[in-house]
Amino acid sequence: MPLLVYVYSPFHSVIQKLNLWRLKLLWDWHLNEAQFLENAKRAVVLVTKLVSEQSEQRLKKCTTPMGYKMLLDDMGKLHMPNAQDLTKRLLRFEKHHIRRTILLKVQQLSHYQHKFAYVDIIFLACRRANDFKSLSEVEEMSQLIKRLIRKGKPTVVSCPVVLAEFFVRFRRDYSIAPTDRTGKWLISTYKIIKLDMVNYN
């Protein structure tokens, strides 16, 4: 479990839920917390897949300009020809693999003629290394784990759990009418906080 689950008190969680309600009352009456968090899960799964596949053009459609620039920089580091390039291939998650969604912060900021809303969320994802539909994917993950072990990744089980923590900041400009490219929730920050294999028994 991420340390943030224990660090952030129930009082902090209540405050952020109230901030989300404030956003709903003042700027977006149709905002639904449960639906927003479900869509956030889909978004982080999609972006994680695009990062793993290095699909730059598709990433550009769901991120802010600054978020896109940060992702390109991170992708360059993630796809360096070393052991980290093997590790990034562990980034294979579906929506049901997102085990925890932690609402960290909700902000409303006015800047000149713009009204920005920011929502910071921590996602915890875990997936067993043999939790794939096709045998080819299971075999591919098995070979990947063996290669990572040879490069110094310690593990004692054949099918460990792939654990990942993500920090994602969503941004929306409420001063612009929603279109295909503007006035919608976009990702302005995406960070892989942790990506590792842990033993499972």
N, C-alpha and C positions, 0 to 999 in steps of 0.2 A: 504494500500500500504506500502511496506517496506520503512524504512527510507533511505535505500541506493539509492532508485530511486531519491531522492531529494539531497542527499549528493554528489553523484558522478555527476559531471557536464558533459555536452555534450562534452567538450574538452577531458575529461578523456575517454569517450566512443570512440572518434575518435582515440586517442592514442592506445587503445587496439585493435581496428580494424586494425590499421596500423601494430601493432605487429603480428596480425594473418596473415596479408599479407606477412610480413617478414618471418614468419614460412613457409608459402606456397612457397615463392620464393626460400628460401635457402634449405629447407629440404623436403618439401612435396608438389610438384606441383599439385597433385590431390586433395588437401584439399579444400573443399567447405564449406564456413561458414554456410550457411543455412542448408545444410545437416548435418554438424557437430552438430549444435544446436538441430536439430530434433532428432538425435541419442542420444544426451546428455539427452533430455527429456525422451526418452525411457529407458535409463540407470537408471536415478534417480527414475523413476516409478518402474522399476524392483527391484532395490536394496531396495527401501522403502517397497515393498511387501515382499521381502525375510527377511528383518529385522523384520517386523511384524510377519512373520511366523516362525522366528528363524531357517531359513534354512541355516545352517552354511556351508555346503559343496558347495552349489550353490554360496554362497557369495564369497567363496575362489577363484572361477573361474573368477570373474570379478573385483577383487581388487588386489592391490599390497600387499606383505607380511605385511608391516607396516599398510596399510589401513585395512587389514583383522583383525589385532590385535586390532586396535582402535575400529573397529565395534563390535568385540566380547566383548570388555570392555563396550561399550555403550549399547549393547544388554543386558548385565548383569544388568546394572542400569535400563534399560527401562522395564525389565520384573520382577522387584521386586514385591513381593506380597503386593501392596498397591494401592493407588488411581492412581498412575502413570501407573500401569498395565492396568487400565481401559482406561486411556488417549491414550496409544499406539494403542488401537484398533480403534482409529479415523484415523489411517494411511491407508486410502483406497483411492487411487487416480489413475486415468487413465491419459493417455497423454494429453487429451483435458482439463484436470483440471489444467494443468500447465499454469497459466495466464501470467506470466512474466518470462523472462529469461534474466538475467543481466550479461553481460560479465565483470568480474572484473579485471582479469589480465592474460596476456599471457607471458610466459617466455621460453627462450631457454638457457639451461645450459649444458656445456661440462664438464664431470668429468672423467678424465683418458681417457679410450677408449670409453666411453659412451656419447651419445648425447640425453639429456632428454628435452622433451617439457612438460610444465605444463600449464594447462588452468583452471582458477578459475571461477566458475559460481555460481550465486545466483538464486534459483528457488523460485517462489511464486506460491503456489497451493491453490485453494479453491474449496470446494464442498459442496452443500447443503446436510443437513443430510438426506433428503428424496430422494436424487438423485440416486436411485438404481433401477435396472430392476426388481428384485424380491421383492414380498411383505415381504418375510421372512427377507431379508436384511434390508428393511425399518423398520420393527418391531424391529429387533435386535439393530439398531442404536437408535431407539426411547427409548428402554429400557436402553441402555448404557447412553444416555443423562440424563435420569431421575436419574440414579445412580450417575452420576457425579454431578448433581445439588444438590443431597442430601449430597454429600461430599464437598460442598462449591463452586462449579463452578457456578457463577451467569449467568443467562440467562432469558429472558422474552418471548421468542418465542418458539414455539413447534418444529420448524425446523430451527435451526440456521445454519450458515455457518461454516464449519470446515476450519480453516485457518492454513497453514503451510509454513514456510520458511526453505529452505535447503541451506547449503553451500557445494559445491562439488568441489573437485580438481581432475582433470583428468591428468594422466601422461602417456607418451609414450616414449619408448626408441627407437630412430631412428637408433641406431647402430646395431640393431638386425633385421634380416629379419622376416617379419610377419609369425607367425605360429598359431596353435590353442591356444597356451599358452603364447607366447612371441611376442614382436614387435607390440603390439596393444595398443589401448587406454584402460587404467585401472583406477579404482578409487583409489586414494591414501588417500583422506580425504573425509569423509561424516559426516556432522553435522546437526542435527535438531535444527535450531536456535529458531524456535517458533512453537508451536503446541497448538492451542486453539480453542474455539468456540466463534463466534462473532454474534451479533444480525443482522438480515436481515429483511428489510421491503421494 
